[in-house]
C-alpha cells in the first residue's frame, strides 16, 4: 500500500507467511533461525555457508532476511527456513521484535555468534543480547498463551527436551525459552591465545551455555569446522539429524551439544578459593560474570555500538533517494545557519 515503509511491508509478509502455517504448528515445515551476536563476528558468512551460496559477505547494518528450501523427498513440498540476521552488535535491540512474533516463536531458534578474538567484549555482548531476546520471547509467549495455551505449554516443555530427567544439574539450569546455539567464531585467532586465557574463556562459555540449556560450538574459516556448524544450523532450520560428536577439550574447537555438559566437568570458576568469598553475588551466573570480568575487564559499551550510517553505505545506494537526502541535508544546514544568525541578532534583556 502507498505510504508503507519497508519494515511495515516486511513485517506484513512475515505475518502472512506465519498465518499460513499457524495451524500446522511446529511441524508444519517452516522454521525460523534468528542470528545475532558480535559485530563482524561472522554471522553472514555462516548463513551463506549453510545456504550453499558462494558470494562474498557484506556487513549487516540493521536487520536482514533471507530464506532457504530443502527437499524432503520426491513429490513432497520442500521445507522452508526463514533466516533473520541482526546487525550492529548490541546497538539495535529494538529490531528483535521484527523477527520474533507470536507467529514465528513456536518454530524459532536463536544462534548467538560471539567473536572469540575479542574476549573483553564477549560477556557484555552475550549478556545484552540474551537478556533482550529472552525478555521479548517471554512477552510473546505470554501473549500466545492467551490465545493458544496448548502451544505455550508445548514451548515450555520443549526447552527441557534435550536434558535427561536424571541429569545432576537439572535443578540448577535456567533454560533459554527457545532453542539456543552459541557459536564462538574466529577460532583461528583464539587458538594462538595464552593457554590460561583460553581456559578461562572456554570454561566461562561452557558454563553459560550449560546454564541456558544451549549448545556451544567453535568455528573459523576452516572448511571442516564450517561443515560442522552447517550441520548444526541445518538441524535447527530443517530438522536434519544432528551430529553425535562431542569435544570438550579446550585445546581443540569445542563442540558441545545442549545437555551433554555438566557442572562437575566444567569445574569451579577460575579464581583462587580465598577470593570467592569476597565476591558479592546472588546467582552462579553472576559469580561467573564477576570472575570473567576480573580476567577480561569489559570495554565501554559505547565501543560496541554501531556508529555507521546505513543511509551513506554504498551497498544500499538508491540514486533518487540519495538525491532527495542530499537536498534535505542542504535544507537542514541552511536552517541551522539561519537559526544561529537569528539568535545572535536578538537583543536579549538582562
C-alpha positions as CSV (number, residue, x, y, z in Angstrom):
1,X,0.0,0.0,0.0
2,X,1.2,3.5,-0.7
3,X,3.0,5.1,2.2
4,X,4.1,1.9,3.9
5,X,7.7,1.7,5.0
6,X,10.0,-1.2,4.0
7,X,9.8,-2.6,7.6
8,X,6.0,-2.5,7.6
9,X,5.9,-4.4,4.3
10,X,8.4,-6.9,5.7
11,X,6.5,-7.4,8.9
12,X,3.2,-7.9,7.0
13,X,4.9,-10.5,4.8
14,X,6.3,-12.4,7.8
15,X,2.9,-12.4,9.5
16,X,1.2,-13.6,6.3
17,X,3.6,-16.5,6.0
18,X,3.2,-17.3,9.6
19,X,-0.6,-17.3,9.3
20,X,-0.4,-19.8,6.5
21,X,1.4,-22.3,8.7
22,X,-0.2,-21.5,12.1
23,X,-2.5,-24.4,12.1
24,X,0.3,-26.8,11.4
25,X,2.3,-25.7,14.4
26,X,6.0,-26.6,14.9
27,X,5.9,-29.5,12.4
28,X,4.4,-27.5,9.5
29,X,7.7,-27.5,7.5
30,X,8.6,-23.8,8.2
31,X,11.1,-22.8,10.8
32,X,12.9,-19.6,11.7
33,X,16.5,-19.1,12.7
34,X,17.5,-15.8,14.2
35,X,21.2,-14.9,14.1
36,X,22.6,-12.2,16.4
37,X,26.0,-11.5,18.1
38,X,29.2,-9.6,17.8
39,X,29.8,-7.0,15.1
40,X,31.9,-8.5,12.4
41,X,31.7,-11.9,14.1
42,X,30.9,-13.9,11.0
43,X,27.1,-14.3,11.2
44,X,26.6,-13.6,7.4
45,X,29.4,-16.0,6.5
46,X,27.8,-18.8,8.5
47,X,24.4,-18.2,6.9
48,X,25.8,-18.1,3.4
49,X,27.7,-21.3,4.1
50,X,24.5,-23.0,5.4
51,X,22.6,-22.0,2.2
52,X,25.5,-23.0,-0.1
53,X,25.7,-19.5,-1.5
54,X,29.1,-18.7,-3.0
55,X,29.2,-14.9,-2.6
56,X,31.3,-12.5,-0.5
57,X,29.6,-11.5,2.8
58,X,28.6,-7.9,3.2
59,X,28.3,-6.0,6.5
60,X,24.9,-6.2,8.1
61,X,23.9,-2.7,9.3
62,X,20.4,-3.4,10.6
63,X,18.2,-6.4,10.2
64,X,18.4,-8.6,7.1
65,X,16.2,-11.5,5.9
66,X,16.8,-14.4,3.6
67,X,15.4,-17.9,3.3
68,X,16.4,-21.4,2.3
69,X,14.5,-24.5,1.0
70,X,15.4,-28.2,1.3
71,X,13.6,-31.1,-0.3
72,X,12.4,-33.9,2.0
73,X,11.8,-36.4,-0.8
74,X,10.1,-36.9,-4.2
75,X,6.7,-35.3,-4.6
76,X,6.9,-33.7,-1.2
77,X,6.8,-29.9,-0.6
78,X,10.2,-28.5,0.3
79,X,10.8,-27.4,3.9
80,X,11.2,-23.6,4.2
81,X,13.6,-21.9,6.7
82,X,13.5,-18.2,7.4
83,X,16.9,-16.7,8.3
84,X,17.0,-13.3,10.1
85,X,20.2,-11.6,11.0
86,X,20.6,-8.7,13.4
87,X,23.5,-6.4,12.7
88,X,25.1,-3.7,14.9
89,X,26.1,-5.9,17.8
90,X,24.2,-4.7,20.8
91,X,23.1,-1.3,19.3
92,X,19.8,-2.4,17.6
93,X,18.0,-4.4,20.2
94,X,14.6,-2.8,19.3
95,X,14.6,-4.7,16.0
96,X,14.4,-8.1,17.7
97,X,10.6,-7.7,17.7
98,X,10.6,-7.7,13.9
99,X,11.9,-11.3,13.7
100,X,10.3,-12.7,16.9
101,X,6.5,-12.7,16.7
102,X,3.7,-14.8,18.0
103,X,3.5,-16.5,14.6
104,X,7.2,-17.4,14.4
105,X,8.1,-18.0,18.0
106,X,6.8,-21.6,18.1
107,X,9.3,-22.7,15.4
108,X,12.1,-20.2,16.3
109,X,15.7,-20.9,17.2
110,X,18.4,-18.4,18.2
111,X,22.0,-18.5,17.1
112,X,24.3,-16.3,19.1
113,X,27.7,-15.7,17.4
114,X,30.5,-14.4,19.7
115,X,33.9,-13.2,18.4
116,X,36.5,-15.2,20.4
117,X,39.2,-12.8,19.2
118,X,37.7,-10.0,21.4
119,X,37.4,-11.5,24.9
120,X,36.8,-8.1,26.6
121,X,33.6,-7.6,24.6
122,X,32.4,-11.2,24.9
123,X,30.4,-11.2,28.2
124,X,28.6,-7.8,27.7
125,X,27.7,-8.8,24.1
126,X,26.4,-12.2,25.3
127,X,24.5,-10.8,28.3
128,X,22.9,-7.8,26.5
129,X,21.6,-9.9,23.5
130,X,20.4,-12.8,25.5
131,X,18.6,-10.7,28.1
132,X,16.9,-8.6,25.4
133,X,15.9,-11.7,23.4
134,X,14.7,-13.6,26.4
135,X,12.5,-10.7,27.6
136,X,10.9,-10.3,24.2
137,X,10.3,-14.1,23.8
138,X,8.7,-14.2,27.3
139,X,6.3,-11.4,26.3
140,X,5.4,-13.0,23.0
141,X,4.9,-16.4,24.7
142,X,2.7,-14.9,27.3
143,X,0.6,-13.3,24.5
144,X,0.5,-16.6,22.7
145,X,-0.7,-18.3,25.9
146,X,-3.8,-16.2,26.0
147,X,-5.0,-17.4,22.6
148,X,-3.3,-20.8,22.4
149,X,-2.4,-22.2,25.9
150,X,-1.5,-25.6,24.4
151,X,1.2,-24.1,22.1
152,X,2.6,-22.1,25.0
153,X,2.8,-25.2,27.2
154,X,4.5,-27.1,24.4
155,X,7.1,-24.4,24.2
156,X,7.9,-24.7,27.9
157,X,8.2,-28.4,27.7
158,X,10.4,-28.3,24.6
159,X,13.2,-26.3,26.3
160,X,13.7,-29.3,28.6
161,X,13.6,-32.0,26.0
162,X,17.4,-32.1,25.5
163,X,18.1,-32.6,29.2
164,X,17.7,-36.0,30.7
165,X,15.3,-36.2,33.7
166,X,18.1,-37.6,35.9
167,X,20.7,-35.0,34.9
168,X,22.5,-34.0,38.1
169,X,22.3,-30.2,37.2
170,X,18.6,-30.2,36.2
171,X,17.5,-28.1,39.2
172,X,20.4,-25.6,38.6
173,X,19.7,-24.8,35.0
174,X,17.6,-21.9,33.7
175,X,17.0,-22.9,30.1
176,X,16.5,-20.3,27.4
177,X,12.8,-20.2,26.4
178,X,13.6,-21.3,22.8
179,X,16.4,-23.5,21.3
180,X,19.7,-21.7,21.6
181,X,23.1,-22.3,19.9
182,X,26.2,-20.3,21.0
183,X,28.9,-20.1,18.3
184,X,32.4,-18.9,19.2
185,X,33.8,-17.6,15.9
186,X,37.4,-16.8,14.8
187,X,38.9,-19.8,16.5
188,X,41.9,-19.5,14.2
189,X,42.8,-16.3,16.2
190,X,41.7,-17.7,19.5
191,X,43.9,-20.8,19.3
192,X,47.0,-18.6,19.5
193,X,46.0,-17.1,22.8
194,X,47.9,-17.9,26.0
195,X,46.7,-21.3,27.4
196,X,45.4,-19.7,30.6
197,X,43.3,-17.2,28.7
198,X,41.8,-19.9,26.5
199,X,41.0,-21.9,29.7
200,X,39.1,-19.0,31.3
201,X,37.1,-18.3,28.1
202,X,36.3,-21.9,27.4
203,X,35.1,-22.7,30.9
204,X,33.1,-19.5,31.1
205,X,31.3,-20.1,27.8
206,X,30.7,-23.7,28.7
207,X,29.1,-22.6,32.0
208,X,26.9,-20.0,30.3
209,X,25.8,-22.4,27.5
210,X,25.0,-25.1,30.1
211,X,23.2,-22.7,32.3
212,X,21.0,-21.6,29.4
213,X,20.5,-25.1,28.1
214,X,22.3,-24.2,24.9
215,X,24.8,-25.9,22.5
216,X,28.3,-24.5,22.3
217,X,30.3,-24.7,19.1
218,X,33.6,-23.1,18.0
219,X,34.3,-22.3,14.3
220,X,36.7,-20.4,12.0
221,X,37.2,-20.2,8.2
222,X,38.3,-23.9,8.3
223,X,36.1,-25.9,5.9
224,X,35.9,-28.8,8.3
225,X,34.6,-26.5,11.2
226,X,32.2,-24.7,8.9
227,X,30.7,-28.0,7.8
228,X,30.1,-29.0,11.4
229,X,28.4,-25.6,12.0
230,X,26.4,-26.0,8.9
231,X,25.1,-29.4,10.2
232,X,24.1,-27.8,13.5
233,X,22.2,-25.0,11.8
234,X,20.5,-27.3,9.3
235,X,19.2,-29.3,12.3
236,X,17.6,-26.1,13.6
237,X,16.3,-25.0,10.2
238,X,15.3,-28.3,8.6
239,X,15.2,-30.9,11.4
240,X,18.1,-32.8,9.9
241,X,19.7,-35.3,12.3
242,X,22.3,-33.5,14.4
243,X,25.9,-34.7,14.8
244,X,26.7,-37.1,17.6
245,X,30.2,-35.8,18.1
246,X,31.3,-34.0,21.3
247,X,34.5,-32.2,22.1
248,X,35.2,-30.6,25.5
249,X,39.0,-30.3,25.1
250,X,40.0,-26.6,25.5
251,X,42.9,-27.2,23.2
252,X,40.6,-28.1,20.4
253,X,37.5,-26.4,18.9
254,X,34.6,-27.0,21.3
255,X,31.6,-28.9,20.1
256,X,29.2,-29.5,23.0
257,X,25.5,-30.2,22.1
258,X,22.9,-29.0,24.6
259,X,22.5,-31.3,27.6
260,X,25.8,-33.1,27.2
261,X,27.9,-31.0,29.6
262,X,27.8,-30.8,33.4
263,X,29.0,-28.5,36.2
264,X,31.3,-31.2,37.5
265,X,33.0,-31.4,34.1
266,X,33.2,-27.7,33.8
267,X,34.7,-27.2,37.2
268,X,34.6,-24.1,39.5
269,X,35.2,-20.5,38.4
270,X,38.9,-19.8,37.6
271,X,39.7,-17.8,40.8
272,X,41.7,-18.5,43.9
273,X,39.5,-20.1,46.6
274,X,40.3,-17.3,49.1
275,X,38.8,-14.7,46.7
276,X,35.5,-16.5,46.1
277,X,34.0,-15.4,49.4
278,X,34.8,-11.8,48.7
279,X,32.6,-11.6,45.7
280,X,29.0,-10.4,46.5
281,X,26.7,-12.3,44.1
282,X,23.3,-13.8,44.3
283,X,23.5,-16.4,41.5
284,X,26.1,-18.7,39.9
285,X,25.7,-16.8,36.7
286,X,26.7,-13.5,38.5
287,X,29.6,-15.3,40.1
288,X,31.0,-16.4,36.7
289,X,30.4,-12.9,35.3
290,X,32.4,-11.3,38.1
291,X,35.3,-13.8,37.7
292,X,35.4,-13.5,34.0
293,X,35.5,-9.7,34.1
294,X,38.4,-9.9,36.5
295,X,40.3,-11.6,33.8
296,X,38.9,-9.6,30.9
297,X,37.6,-6.2,32.0
298,X,34.7,-5.0,29.8
299,X,35.3,-2.1,27.5
300,X,32.9,0.9,27.4
301,X,29.6,-0.1,26.0
302,X,29.8,2.8,23.6
303,X,32.6,1.0,21.8
304,X,30.2,-1.8,21.0
305,X,27.6,0.4,19.3
306,X,27.5,0.7,15.5
307,X,28.1,4.3,14.6
308,X,27.9,3.8,10.8
309,X,25.1,5.5,8.9
310,X,23.2,3.0,6.7
311,X,22.0,5.8,4.5
312,X,25.5,6.5,3.4
313,X,26.6,2.9,2.8
314,X,27.3,2.2,-0.9
315,X,25.7,-1.2,-0.8
316,X,22.3,0.4,-0.2
317,X,22.7,3.2,-2.8
318,X,19.5,4.4,-4.5
319,X,20.0,7.4,-6.7
320,X,16.6,9.0,-6.3
321,X,16.6,8.5,-2.6
322,X,20.2,9.7,-2.2
323,X,19.4,12.9,-4.2
324,X,16.4,13.7,-2.0
325,X,18.5,13.0,1.1
326,X,21.2,15.4,-0.2
327,X,18.6,18.1,-0.8
328,X,17.1,17.6,2.7
329,X,20.6,17.7,4.3
330,X,21.3,21.0,2.5
331,X,18.0,22.5,3.7
332,X,18.8,21.4,7.2
333,X,22.2,23.1,7.1
334,X,20.6,26.3,5.8
335,X,18.0,26.1,8.6
336,X,20.8,25.7,11.2
337,X,22.8,28.5,9.8
338,X,19.7,30.8,9.7
339,X,18.7,29.9,13.2
340,X,22.2,30.6,14.5
341,X,22.2,34.1,12.9
342,X,18.8,34.9,14.3
343,X,19.8,34.0,17.8
344,X,22.9,36.2,17.6
345,X,20.9,39.2,16.3
346,X,18.3,39.0,19.1
347,X,18.6,41.7,21.8
348,X,18.0,39.8,25.0
349,X,17.1,41.8,28.1
350,X,19.5,41.2,31.1
